[in-house]
Every structure is written in C-alpha cells, then in structure tokens.
Amino acid sequence: MDSVDSKDAEKAVLTKLGGIRDRIDAIDNQILGLLSERAHCAEEVGETKREAGEKNIKFYRPEREAQILRRVTELNPGPLAGERVTAIFREIISSCLALEQQIKVAYLGPAGTFTEAAAQKHFGQAVGTLPFMLISEVFREVEAGTADYGVVPIENSTGGVISHTLDRFVSSPLKICGEIHLAIHQNLMNKTKDMSGVTRIYSHEQSLMQCRDWLDRNYPGVARIAVASNAEAARLASEDPKSAAIAGENAASLYDLKIISPHIEDSPNNVTRFLVIGKEDVPASGNDRTSILISTHNGSGALYHLLEPLKRHGLDMTRIESRPAPDTHWDYFFFMDLNGHISEDAMQAALAELDDEAEYIRVLGSYAKAIL
Ligand SMILES: O=C(O)C(=O)C[C@]1(C(=O)O)C=C[C@@H](O)C=C1
C-alpha cells in the first residue's frame, strides 16, 4: 500500500469510528435521561414511604433488589456478561437508595479485605462503609444501631466455616438479612515485584490455607506468617522489602504493592460466603433461604428427630453445622440452612413441629439467595 492509500484507509477508519462514537454519545444521553428518571422514581418511593409514616420505615429492601437483579439478568440480551449487568444495576440501585436514605454498613476490616469487597458488591459504592477489626465488633455496632447493617464472613469453600460468626449468633438478637457469594482470588504481592530476597510471606490463616499447595510448590523455603487480615499482611509487606503478602487486588492498590503472581488459590472455585446482618425480617423474594439455630436433648436419634420433619415437608437442607453450646445446659447447637422462606406453608409447618421437638429454636432469618 502506498502512503496515499494508507492515508485514505486511516481516514476511512476515523470516519467509521466517528460515526460509532456519535451513536455512543446519543445512547449515553438516553441512558443519562433514563437514570435521572429512575432516580426521581426512587425519590418518590422514599417520599411515599415517609408519608406512610411507619415507625420503622424500611428504605433498604433487599428482597426487591434481589428481584430487580434477577429480572435484569434474565432479560440481559448480551453481549455484556450477566455478572457485569448485575454489577451495573447494583450501582444504580445503590445510588437511588442513597437518595432515599444514607445507610451505614459495618464490615470486618480493615479496608482492603475481602469482606470490604463483599460489602461493596452487595450494597454498591453509594453506601457508607465502616471497618471494624473483630467479627464481634461488627455485631455490636449493628446491635447498638451505630450501623444499619453488618457484613461478616461465614464460610469458605476451601477453609470451611468461620466459627466466630456462628458463635456470635447464639447470643445476638440480630437477623440474617442477606448473603453474598464472592469469588476469592489470592495474589502474591510485594513492593518491588522481586522475590529473590524475600524471607517471609504474610497473610490471614484462611488465605495461607487456600494457597498451601501453590506455596509448597513455589516457595517451600519461605516462612509463612499468619496475621489478622490480608490487608494487614499487605500493610506489613509495604513496610518491609524482605517480605511479601497474599491478599486481594483491593489490598494491593491500597498499599501500593505490585502483584507478582495472580490467582494463586489452589481451588479454581474458591468462594467465600458472607452474611448481611441487621435488625429486620426480610419479606420473600421468590428464591430464598432460611437459617435456623436449634438445639436438642442429647440422646439416641435426637438429630434424626430434627431432620425427619424437614424431609416430610419436602424442605431441602443445604447446610448443617454443629457448635458446642457456650454453657453446659445443652451440648450442641445446630445451624441449619433450608431452601425456602419462613412465610411459606411447608416451612411454617416443619418449624412448628421442630419447635415441639427441640430444646431451643430460633429463626436467624429468611433472605434472598446470593445473586451472581
Ligand atoms: O422499591 C423500593 O422500595 C425502593 O426503595 C427503590 C429501590 C430501587 O432503586 O429500585 C431502592 C432501594 C431499595 O433497597 C429497593 C429498591
């Protein structure tokens, strides 16, 4: 191609791009107009809720949000992935909710942890988030009303259950208002991107466990040091060139660290489940889970008697965990997750029978199942 031809070709590309960009500008104008219209609707919803003057007005409606997100994901014609569409609509709803009320969400910190990422995934960027260093502090802040909701980890697909969270439910009056599933990607990071002089790798014990095989293969001689959180690990690595950290991308950008090896978790399906805790009961969304806390007398067939009514009423139990009771009165508490909502007939009938059978039973919450 001579230079005249190549100039013509370049011009043609620019003309074509210019045309497409004009279309994008026109679409953006429409999106902006529609966003503004939606935001006005949210303001109207807020005013209507205020006018209704209920004592405990619920501006945040997790069941409604779940329905919206499921609907748009189902309708999504592509080519954007469902997960991307959900994330975009989450932010729209988050910004609309902020027009109604500024809610505060406490989470297991510090900033840069996966729990922060989970809180942002669920509530969007327009809510105020407050980090606390202990799971019990997150519960306390919500119980005291300093925060409206809390986000705490409950289980990881590799590391198992987070017993601090389960145990806290035994003494707390709080309810479970939602769940969040977050794909966890662990990354090896340090200040220089050079591992030659590194003698220590810091991380949370759960993260070290999730990367154990990878570390055995790649850094068998480097000491692994468990610290309070991944973010703390990143902070330590940012202050010491002889150390590295295993943490999420949030922590890398927060502490200005460079990622040496991304996605080093042993299991490609490494997911952590988080719970949203609050003071309210959540109405049914159409695809819900119910968590209960139950204890029974010790004795032969005790657990069978708890499970039998569930089977008879056709309820699926998706998880059962046992924890020792904090006093000697009962031996064990069981945490059960059941498919369905407390307002459904089968659930009510089964729980009424369990109430007769059990020493103690409490519904921790019925809430929408996690969305993407
Ligand atoms: O439908 C409501 O109740 C609203 O407040 C509107 C809206 C939304 O933007 O769609 C905002 C916040 C709620 O958590 C749920 C939905």
The ligand as an ORCA input file, in Angstrom:
! r2SCAN-3c Opt
* xyz 0 1
  O     -38.563     -0.223     45.698
  C     -38.165      0.389     46.695
  O     -38.664      0.223     47.823
  C     -37.075      1.375     46.562
  O     -36.736      1.979     47.554
  C     -36.387      1.567     45.238
  C     -35.080      0.805     45.172
  C     -34.570      0.919     43.690
  O     -33.767      1.794     43.421
  O     -35.076      0.148     42.882
  C     -34.082      1.407     46.077
  C     -33.766      0.871     47.296
  C     -34.368     -0.358     47.799
  O     -33.462     -1.123     48.534
  C     -35.013     -1.140     46.732
  C     -35.295     -0.620     45.509
*
